[in-house]
Amino acid sequence: MLRIAVVGSGPSGVYTAQCLVEQSAVADIRVDVLDRLPCPYGLVRYGVAPDHEKIKSLQNNLRSVLEDGRIRFLGHVEVGPGGVPSELLPRLYHAVVYCVGATSDRHLGIPGEELPGSRSATEFVSWYSAHPDCDPGRFVLGARSAVVIGAGNVAVDVARMLARGAEELRPTDVPRAALGALAASRVREVHMAARRGPSQARFTTKELRELGALPGADVTVSHEELLRDPGFVDPSALAAPARRNVEVLRGWVGRPPRPGARLLHLRFHLRPVEIVERDGRVGAVRFERTVPDGAGGVLGTGAFEEIEAQLVLRAVGYLGVPPRGLPFNPATGTVPHLAGRVLREGAPAPGEYVAGWIKRGPTGVIGTNRPCAKETVASLLQDAPLLAGRPVAAEPLDALRELGLRPVTWRGWLAIERAEAALGASLGRGSVKIPDWDGLLTAALDAG
């Protein structure tokens, strides 16, 4: 029997497990999908906004993979201190594939970034997604004005969530504390600021259009700022996605907001230079106006503008964290590899592989993980004849339990689902996420 461990149960980990059982010529192969959390699906559960039901439905595809009899989900298993030592895994499995994603975020590197009221979009997403590492009471939205820094889909997501009314989110699985905070929110203006122009923004047209369809909020744009971008003035040379974005923005120029609506301001050519302190916390963001440099970047103009804000969310990219026991390139936030084989001092390390963001960086969409996983699995299966000769544990689960770990099996995860459905029913809602470790583990481990 060939035993493989996949560390991480997000899309890259699940697609890796799927490729292993579907492409392997080894008839007797078993894959354990390990995750630090007691719940599977990674960012599909803890990164997709609750109002994006279509994307969240991808969980059904991932579920069908994890229900394959050759694949076993083992949650609540951390690789590293307090869990299973990384050096022990090669004694339990013939090969280990790390699919741990990019769990941190990039900083702006400007004065005032650490003031109270300044947070990463990653934290905000974790809060409204009920990630158990996030304090459910972390975001009390007493702010009147919020600034979101960035121009990707994450920036659009958090801006949209701030601009939505609580009743619009009530049918979703957003946790109770977050829904209550959003219901009490005083935020009336949300500013989403990008340092470059609209033709260079990284949000998708679908996400952009959603901003213009919010029942209680209206989008405003500055025609003057849009005109600084040559791609906006003449979009004929743009790629189709950027051209579609420009067309959507054109439709919002000069559109008056409705009385009483929240305002969602899309700002361009603004580079943050300082988060301004007032009364010991965030009071405003100071921006320098920019112009295109002709090479895809921007130049500062020496003109500045302050936008009032009591809440600042930076959405300028995810960042990989060094996996315990693996080599790491801090410049790229990735593990060095050759077609998915981990490289140690330039040479492939037998039995060690990577896939997903820790392999290629935080780029692409969910579907990008399929070809990425396929490449890694191809390398692993080429190495399989050599790997199969290595002695490993007869039953890795027994070894994990001997370490004092209490893995959450698929049966435990199904118990969490039932508990979340019951919680939602008690609140007169659909399924509602359990946001804390104790609640999740009580539900899961009581199931045996």
Legacy VTK file of the C-alpha trace (Angstrom):
# vtk DataFile Version 3.0
C-alpha trace
ASCII
DATASET POLYDATA
POINTS 448 float
0.000 0.000 0.000
1.202 3.504 -0.875
0.323 5.996 1.869
0.361 9.723 1.099
-0.255 12.659 3.428
-1.663 15.885 1.999
-1.273 18.775 4.450
-4.124 21.215 3.891
-7.742 20.588 2.897
-8.390 23.672 0.769
-8.875 23.402 -3.003
-5.197 22.695 -3.699
-5.086 19.904 -1.115
-8.363 18.320 -2.212
-7.453 18.498 -5.906
-4.078 16.931 -5.080
-5.801 14.049 -3.284
-8.187 13.635 -6.197
-5.356 13.529 -8.745
-3.474 10.984 -6.648
-6.291 8.451 -6.511
-7.417 9.027 -10.108
-4.022 9.010 -11.838
-2.079 6.509 -9.792
-1.281 3.161 -11.369
-0.946 1.830 -7.827
-4.173 0.006 -7.090
-3.748 0.176 -3.318
-3.217 3.863 -2.525
-4.495 5.730 0.507
-4.421 9.488 1.010
-4.833 11.210 4.379
-5.779 14.888 4.077
-4.549 16.594 7.246
-5.722 20.012 8.372
-5.000 22.165 11.413
-8.670 23.148 11.529
-11.491 20.714 12.346
-13.314 21.833 9.183
-12.300 21.128 5.564
-12.326 23.320 2.425
-9.813 26.020 3.419
-10.536 29.410 1.865
-13.735 28.127 0.264
-15.141 27.983 3.811
-13.073 30.726 5.428
-12.294 33.111 2.571
-15.305 33.277 0.250
-17.755 36.011 1.256
-21.013 34.649 2.736
-23.107 36.359 0.049
-21.267 34.490 -2.732
-23.386 31.374 -2.613
-22.390 30.148 -6.073
-18.689 30.085 -5.226
-19.378 28.591 -1.795
-21.272 25.788 -3.551
-17.863 24.533 -4.716
-17.799 22.858 -1.326
-20.085 20.236 -2.836
-17.404 19.354 -5.416
-14.721 19.182 -2.734
-17.028 17.084 -0.558
-17.423 14.422 -3.253
-13.627 14.046 -3.364
-13.234 13.760 0.405
-15.982 11.111 0.494
-13.917 8.815 -1.761
-13.105 5.656 0.177
-9.403 5.973 -0.651
-9.215 9.458 0.885
-9.511 10.225 4.590
-10.004 13.650 6.170
-8.206 14.164 9.482
-8.861 17.616 10.906
-7.539 19.178 14.115
-4.064 17.885 13.215
-1.420 20.578 13.260
1.953 19.900 11.671
4.532 21.445 13.970
4.752 22.364 17.671
1.825 21.049 19.669
0.859 18.656 16.890
2.657 16.113 14.753
6.352 16.986 14.256
7.148 17.507 10.573
10.108 15.145 10.887
7.723 12.362 11.978
5.537 12.516 8.864
8.064 10.709 6.621
7.953 7.804 9.082
4.164 7.643 8.818
3.734 8.198 5.062
5.638 7.344 1.910
5.267 10.949 0.723
3.961 14.267 2.046
2.440 17.016 -0.114
2.227 20.430 1.567
-0.755 22.494 0.382
-0.821 25.018 3.208
-1.637 28.179 1.258
-0.605 31.714 2.220
-1.924 32.437 5.698
-0.497 35.905 6.352
-0.899 39.247 4.591
1.292 42.002 3.201
1.777 45.266 5.063
1.775 48.787 3.689
4.931 49.849 5.539
3.628 53.338 6.331
3.439 55.320 9.576
0.322 54.679 11.657
-0.334 51.219 10.230
-0.456 49.683 13.715
-2.948 52.174 15.150
-6.186 50.834 16.664
-8.721 50.683 13.852
-6.142 49.647 11.240
-6.490 45.987 10.298
-5.783 43.621 7.461
-8.589 42.580 5.150
-7.536 39.006 5.961
-8.591 39.553 9.584
-11.896 41.083 8.516
-12.607 38.161 6.166
-11.768 35.689 8.949
-14.146 37.560 11.269
-17.189 37.447 9.016
-16.300 33.895 7.917
-16.256 32.606 11.547
-12.636 31.456 11.520
-12.021 29.960 14.981
-8.696 31.809 15.370
-10.519 35.150 15.111
-12.096 36.831 18.132
-15.837 37.057 17.320
-15.936 40.493 18.971
-12.892 41.875 17.164
-14.764 44.228 14.829
-17.239 46.540 16.520
-18.185 48.820 13.675
-18.592 52.166 15.408
-16.786 53.879 12.544
-18.629 56.338 10.341
-16.196 56.098 7.442
-13.992 53.196 6.331
-11.083 53.052 3.884
-10.213 49.840 2.051
-6.763 49.962 0.462
-6.409 47.734 -2.604
-8.023 46.985 -5.947
-8.402 43.206 -6.044
-11.325 40.913 -5.372
-10.579 40.789 -1.636
-10.799 44.591 -1.475
-14.109 44.465 -3.333
-15.410 41.736 -1.007
-14.692 43.613 2.214
-15.979 46.912 0.784
-19.196 45.163 -0.291
-19.634 43.553 3.123
-19.245 46.936 4.834
-21.785 48.480 2.464
-24.384 45.712 2.771
-27.273 45.872 5.218
-27.531 43.181 7.887
-30.891 41.992 6.580
-29.259 41.229 3.232
-26.799 38.952 5.053
-29.289 37.289 7.378
-30.041 34.443 4.909
-26.308 33.586 4.735
-24.165 31.573 7.173
-22.456 34.676 8.608
-21.945 34.092 12.370
-24.184 35.710 14.972
-21.596 38.132 16.384
-20.622 39.441 12.961
-24.252 39.800 11.876
-25.030 41.708 15.069
-22.065 44.032 14.589
-23.029 44.692 10.967
-26.616 45.392 12.037
-25.352 47.984 14.522
-22.757 49.416 12.135
-22.611 53.199 11.781
-20.530 53.043 8.604
-22.138 55.273 5.995
-19.191 55.773 3.638
-16.703 53.243 2.309
-13.725 54.402 0.255
-11.858 51.804 -1.823
-8.532 53.304 -2.904
-6.057 52.051 -5.515
-2.646 53.521 -6.268
-2.953 52.824 -10.002
-5.698 53.371 -12.557
-8.884 51.431 -13.336
-7.403 49.585 -16.312
-4.793 48.028 -13.974
-7.153 46.975 -11.195
-7.186 43.264 -10.410
-10.827 42.825 -9.493
-13.019 40.851 -11.851
-15.876 42.448 -13.751
-18.392 40.221 -11.987
-17.215 41.432 -8.581
-17.197 45.041 -9.777
-20.748 44.872 -11.120
-21.992 43.509 -7.798
-21.031 46.802 -6.157
-23.473 48.618 -8.408
-26.324 46.271 -7.485
-26.329 46.694 -3.705
-29.862 47.546 -2.512
-28.802 50.069 0.126
-25.587 51.514 -1.291
-24.557 53.575 -4.324
-21.204 53.719 -6.096
-19.462 56.995 -6.864
-16.415 57.496 -9.108
-14.308 60.541 -9.932
-14.236 61.172 -13.669
-11.094 63.248 -13.201
-9.273 60.315 -11.574
-10.455 57.886 -14.241
-9.184 60.164 -17.007
-5.632 60.012 -15.618
-5.472 56.433 -16.880
-4.680 56.281 -20.646
-6.333 52.861 -20.705
-9.589 54.413 -19.559
-9.403 57.183 -22.167
-8.722 54.674 -24.966
-9.419 51.069 -23.902
-8.955 49.599 -27.397
-5.552 48.098 -26.553
-6.650 46.605 -23.236
-7.224 42.918 -22.602
-10.908 41.986 -22.562
-11.266 41.778 -18.730
-9.789 45.257 -18.219
-11.887 46.637 -21.059
-15.051 45.282 -19.419
-14.068 46.873 -16.106
-13.593 50.226 -17.818
-17.026 49.974 -19.410
-18.668 49.312 -16.046
-16.917 52.315 -14.502
-17.968 54.529 -17.421
-21.570 53.698 -16.627
-21.180 55.062 -13.094
-19.740 58.456 -14.062
-22.108 61.242 -13.075
-24.702 58.918 -11.555
-26.255 60.716 -8.547
-26.560 58.730 -5.312
-29.971 58.019 -3.821
-30.943 59.960 -0.690
-30.068 57.991 2.445
-27.985 55.346 0.657
-24.599 54.305 1.944
-21.865 55.640 -0.331
-19.179 53.417 -1.834
-16.467 55.615 -3.336
-14.094 53.955 -5.835
-10.909 56.013 -5.863
-7.892 55.640 -8.173
-4.379 57.066 -8.409
-4.072 57.419 -4.646
-1.038 55.998 -2.838
-1.293 55.731 0.976
1.577 57.453 2.764
0.324 57.665 6.357
-2.506 56.576 8.597
-3.269 59.640 10.667
-3.858 59.344 14.409
-6.712 61.160 16.114
-7.595 60.584 19.773
-5.274 57.585 19.967
-6.663 55.661 17.005
-7.207 55.862 13.250
-8.680 59.190 12.204
-7.804 59.531 8.521
-5.600 58.201 5.729
-3.207 60.525 3.944
-2.720 59.753 0.257
-0.399 61.096 -2.403
-1.998 61.524 -5.791
-0.210 59.580 -8.523
0.066 59.541 -12.301
1.046 56.678 -14.646
4.787 56.387 -15.304
4.295 54.829 -18.744
5.752 51.475 -17.662
2.878 50.038 -15.646
3.718 51.838 -12.416
2.970 55.243 -10.957
4.807 58.398 -9.960
3.964 60.639 -7.047
2.790 64.142 -7.886
3.585 65.832 -4.578
-0.123 66.577 -4.083
-1.794 65.030 -1.060
-5.315 64.320 0.159
-6.706 63.108 3.473
-9.754 60.877 3.685
-11.495 60.701 7.045
-11.750 57.156 8.371
-12.112 55.409 11.708
-11.522 51.978 10.144
-8.790 51.062 7.646
-8.546 47.649 5.995
-5.495 46.837 3.899
-6.123 44.393 1.055
-2.771 44.404 -0.703
-2.103 40.681 -0.952
-1.607 37.433 0.943
1.795 36.222 2.052
3.117 32.712 2.589
4.334 31.626 6.035
7.345 29.280 6.344
6.040 25.709 6.803
7.708 24.007 9.714
10.729 21.983 8.616
10.727 23.090 4.947
13.052 25.460 3.079
11.449 28.820 2.342
12.026 31.822 0.094
10.818 34.898 2.042
11.003 37.107 -1.053
8.346 35.072 -2.880
6.625 33.540 0.151
7.038 30.079 -1.387
8.895 26.809 -0.896
11.621 26.216 -3.529
10.573 23.392 -5.819
11.031 21.737 -9.187
7.689 20.725 -10.709
6.336 20.354 -7.172
9.344 18.468 -5.731
10.721 20.327 -2.695
14.301 21.458 -3.264
16.802 21.319 -0.430
20.079 23.021 -1.309
19.069 22.804 -4.957
18.319 19.075 -5.000
14.902 17.351 -4.856
14.085 16.020 -1.389
12.678 12.479 -1.703
9.073 12.239 -0.534
8.477 15.997 -0.065
6.215 17.962 -2.397
4.232 21.217 -2.560
1.117 22.402 -4.375
-1.063 25.497 -4.279
-0.079 28.940 -3.043
2.910 27.718 -1.031
4.237 26.396 -4.353
3.427 29.224 -6.768
2.485 32.203 -4.572
-1.001 33.676 -3.915
-2.067 33.940 -7.539
-4.865 32.627 -9.704
-8.432 31.572 -8.973
-9.727 28.382 -7.351
-9.547 26.502 -10.645
-5.849 27.363 -11.017
-5.165 24.793 -8.317
-6.143 21.913 -10.631
-3.214 22.098 -13.106
-0.915 23.026 -10.229
-1.923 19.871 -8.329
-1.719 17.770 -11.472
1.906 18.796 -12.068
2.908 17.959 -8.499
1.118 14.615 -8.549
2.832 13.707 -11.828
6.197 14.246 -10.141
5.176 12.223 -7.100
3.903 9.306 -9.164
7.131 9.269 -11.176
8.926 8.845 -7.842
6.434 6.272 -6.506
8.488 3.116 -7.242
11.321 4.483 -5.090
9.008 5.869 -2.396
7.040 2.629 -2.037
10.108 0.858 -0.668
10.311 3.106 2.380
9.086 1.605 5.693
6.105 3.511 7.154
3.555 3.045 9.936
0.875 0.443 9.392
-1.807 2.914 10.523
-0.861 6.620 10.759
-4.039 7.444 12.676
-2.900 5.242 15.564
0.441 7.067 15.645
-1.313 10.442 15.704
-3.471 9.367 18.618
-0.418 8.082 20.480
0.904 11.645 20.314
-2.174 12.749 22.249
-3.928 14.214 19.217
-7.662 13.839 18.720
-8.157 14.050 14.962
-11.555 15.085 13.643
-12.645 12.497 11.093
-15.183 12.953 8.310
-17.833 11.725 10.729
-16.845 14.549 13.071
-17.069 17.114 10.297
-20.575 15.920 9.415
-21.491 16.402 13.084
-20.244 20.022 12.856
-22.471 20.535 9.827
-25.463 19.199 11.754
-24.672 21.433 14.725
-24.462 24.499 12.464
-27.785 23.610 10.859
-29.333 23.270 14.314
-27.871 26.605 15.410
-29.325 28.296 12.353
-32.733 26.722 12.917
-32.767 27.978 16.516
-32.170 31.506 15.175
-34.770 31.267 12.426
-32.035 31.211 9.778
-30.357 28.703 7.518
-27.120 27.055 8.597
-25.017 29.432 10.757
-21.296 28.891 11.280
-19.920 28.030 14.715
-17.121 30.598 15.236
-15.072 29.138 18.114
-12.765 26.193 18.697
-14.686 24.880 21.716
-17.985 24.831 19.841
-16.490 23.133 16.781
-14.589 20.487 18.734
-17.490 19.769 21.076
-19.690 19.063 18.065
-17.044 17.034 16.232
-15.470 14.976 18.986
-18.790 14.069 20.596
-19.520 12.273 17.328
-16.582 9.929 17.963
LINES 1 449
448 0 1 2 3 4 5 6 7 8 9 10 11 12 13 14 15 16 17 18 19 20 21 22 23 24 25 26 27 28 29 30 31 32 33 34 35 36 37 38 39 40 41 42 43 44 45 46 47 48 49 50 51 52 53 54 55 56 57 58 59 60 61 62 63 64 65 66 67 68 69 70 71 72 73 74 75 76 77 78 79 80 81 82 83 84 85 86 87 88 89 90 91 92 93 94 95 96 97 98 99 100 101 102 103 104 105 106 107 108 109 110 111 112 113 114 115 116 117 118 119 120 121 122 123 124 125 126 127 128 129 130 131 132 133 134 135 136 137 138 139 140 141 142 143 144 145 146 147 148 149 150 151 152 153 154 155 156 157 158 159 160 161 162 163 164 165 166 167 168 169 170 171 172 173 174 175 176 177 178 179 180 181 182 183 184 185 186 187 188 189 190 191 192 193 194 195 196 197 198 199 200 201 202 203 204 205 206 207 208 209 210 211 212 213 214 215 216 217 218 219 220 221 222 223 224 225 226 227 228 229 230 231 232 233 234 235 236 237 238 239 240 241 242 243 244 245 246 247 248 249 250 251 252 253 254 255 256 257 258 259 260 261 262 263 264 265 266 267 268 269 270 271 272 273 274 275 276 277 278 279 280 281 282 283 284 285 286 287 288 289 290 291 292 293 294 295 296 297 298 299 300 301 302 303 304 305 306 307 308 309 310 311 312 313 314 315 316 317 318 319 320 321 322 323 324 325 326 327 328 329 330 331 332 333 334 335 336 337 338 339 340 341 342 343 344 345 346 347 348 349 350 351 352 353 354 355 356 357 358 359 360 361 362 363 364 365 366 367 368 369 370 371 372 373 374 375 376 377 378 379 380 381 382 383 384 385 386 387 388 389 390 391 392 393 394 395 396 397 398 399 400 401 402 403 404 405 406 407 408 409 410 411 412 413 414 415 416 417 418 419 420 421 422 423 424 425 426 427 428 429 430 431 432 433 434 435 436 437 438 439 440 441 442 443 444 445 446 447
